[in-house]
Amino acid sequence: MTPNLNLWLIPVLPLIGAALNGFFGKRLTREAVAIVALAFSGATFGLALFVAARFSLLDLPHVEIVAQWIRAGNFRADFAFYLDQLSLVMLLVVTGVGLLIHIYSVGYMWEEGGFYRYFSYLNLFMFFMLTLVLANNYLLMFIGWEGVGLASYLLIGFFFLRDSAASAGKKAFIVNRVGDFGFLIALFLLIKHFGSLDFEQVFQHVSSLNPETVGAGLLTAIGLLLMVGAAGKSAQLPLYVWLPDAMEGPTPVSALIHAATMVTAGVYMIARSHVIFERAPIALTVVAIIGTLTALFAATIGIAQTDIKKVLAYSTISQLGYMFMACGVAAFSAAIFHLMTHAFFKGLLFLAAGSVIHAIGGEQDMRKMGGLKDKIPWTFWTMTAGTVAIAGIPPLAGFFSKDEILWRAYQASWAYWLIGLFTAFLTSFYMFRLWFMTFTGSYRGATEDQHSASRAGPSIVAQGRSAPRGHGGIHESPSVMLVPLVILAVLSIIGGWIGIPGSMGGGNHFDKFLAPVFRTSTPSLNAQHVAAGEIAPPEKQTEGPEPQTSRATELIFTGISVFAALLGFVFAAILYYLRPELPQEIAHALGGFYKTVANKYYVDELYAILFVNPVVDGSRRILWQGVDEGVIDATVNDSADGARHVSDTVRQMQSGNIRSYAGWVALGAAVVIAYMVWMGTR
Amino acid sequence: MVPLSYYLVLSGILFACGVLGFLIKRNIITIFMSIELMLNGVNLSFVAFAAQWHALSGQVFVFFVMVVAAAESAVGLAIIIAVYRTRQTLNVDQINLLKL
């Protein structure tokens, strides 16, 4: 009997915080709202740490059934929580990064309207995210899954007075519906064939099945549908389009939801369902291909963006592509490792970007930044840490996780590795481009007294600031914002050290820690794959000493990826520091191609033609003008009109003239008598 | 003996005259008299049937009708006088306050 940890408290605490702020926040002062929000998210993080401390005492996986939920025939789903190494990692990431971003938000959102609403939503998000992570069955996970979508929608549309924010929220919600549709069908298939959504039961059933190597079967279908769900939530091709628009939300929200936690839910879901995917190699290959293509695709778009948050958004999509690539080559622990380090450095980058935006009064266009290095040193140094980390330069966090993924991808197919490597180069390039454009050179923005004028103009700046603040020039953010930045910067620097691979003399503790979760793969899988000519996911979880040649090869590949990262730095330095006029010329020389990339490959326009416009036009012409106006309204209006016409006619009888009444009476009597006579004589 | 149908035809003619008078006359008194005519047409058919079937109830009913008609004409004439006093006319087309 393992100790009862009361896991249910972890998601419920933020829910209480959300309820308190949501119901009473309007009457509370800002200080009180902040205290409530921080107290509950802090308590959640404390509980998570407590759980982590007790973790070694547990029999894994540790399941706590809190309450019965659904019993229908043989099917049951409970409010139950599931804790294993994977959930623990996610738990710590979500609560830890979540707490830091709560703290940061207090500073960032202080001047904004709807302060209590913001924190209520943020706590609500924590509740759903923790439900998702801790659920012990797919149904409860789905509740969390939908809930984070709701919180995301609410927070993207936080500045709802801006039309772009409102429509970005809608876009995120609707695109996610497409993915959730796939997820839901996968759940139905699970219920139909395994009679359960409970993780342990489903995986037990699935474990008894053979891998579907030749042709597609049930597991492939489930895997592909789960991937559709994951692609929606984690912004993969072709459902990534909502994430860049989601940058309309407040920057801390972009950091928490659209970089660190929610968008990684798809990766978590696939890692959690690894038993299914390992037996569906076709689905796994699709995951890998989509991940790889997304990584490359988003990275190329990221190069040409000028909005600092958009660059980070495309970078997020690209990094998520890496995680999917890792999942697709069955390197689930590498995916989770990158998920964790990404949560650190991308959360950091977004918060630092928020700090930059804060410093210069709401400007997001990098072309109007520059030379901020000395003016906001704390932001500069923390952002540098994040940039170096994401670029994959040792010994920062991103290096180890990305290198792990690339190495595992190479073991599956050199094509994945090559594209991954090129993407690593692009990542480094666009991140240092951002870094150089923001912090070096001279300040290109409006001077301080022109701030208000530039903000009033029709710039592409997404103006979150509703009221003009007392803005005293470029200034460093308050310490409540800097402390989370520093903590995340430290994590971005050292966070990768728990997963130093064996080839570099590390123990790869992270991989070993997660190994029990991902160990259950069938031994026959590999052989069958090779026999069927499929791509073989590497089976070995780097347990035991690797052959010396492999270790040397791995080191060579590490060298190559570091070289790619440095190359990206050099290119960025040349283009945006040494010769700042060069990018214009290159863009000019590339002409149409540059325009295509800068316009994000016209994917939004394509979707508008393919999906949005037909739906809108169909709704307008057929449903609105055809069905609604033509059938429903017409029925109501015509019956009303008909009643009026009949009444108009009949009303003539009621003239108020006694004699005409008498005439009607006589006529009626005559008719009745005639009828009776006729009936009588028949 | 006069056949029943003669009485009934006469009764019908009387009733139809009453209806016609009621509908086309404008003077209240004339209308009132038309009503009496209709009542008497009905009375005639009552007594005709009573005589034909040797049933007293028809005769009795006629007395009831006459009593009611007497009461009615008392009230009706009173109303007509009251109307004449207030409106100085007995033309029903001008007594149309109920009209739309």
Interface residues (C-beta under 8 A of the other chain):
Chain A: Q654 S655 G656 N657 I658 R659 A662 G663 A666
Chain B: V19 F22 L23 I24 V92 D93 N96 L98 K99 L100
